[in-house]
């Protein structure tokens, strides 16, 4: 099972697919639990929304854009 640090570098799309696979086959999901009880499922569901909800993605995209524009601005000064 990957550690949290390793998971951070996986693109969101890959992680989402992994969670789906875990749910369908009852294998271990990315949170390292076997998905059997309904409690685990709801936990995974909410976690997925937090990380991959459209609002979260939009916010992340906005931050990245802001960062790039700052970098480009810095280069233009020279």
Residue pairs with C-beta under 8 A, 6 or more apart in sequence:
1 28
1 32
2 10
2 30
7 15
7 30
10 18
12 51
12 52
12 57
15 30
15 51
15 52
16 48
16 52
18 29
18 30
19 29
19 30
19 44
19 48
21 27
22 28
22 29
22 30
22 35
22 44
23 29
23 35
23 41
23 44
26 34
26 35
26 36
27 34
27 35
28 34
28 35
29 35
29 44
31 43
31 44
31 47
33 40
34 40
35 41
35 44
50 56
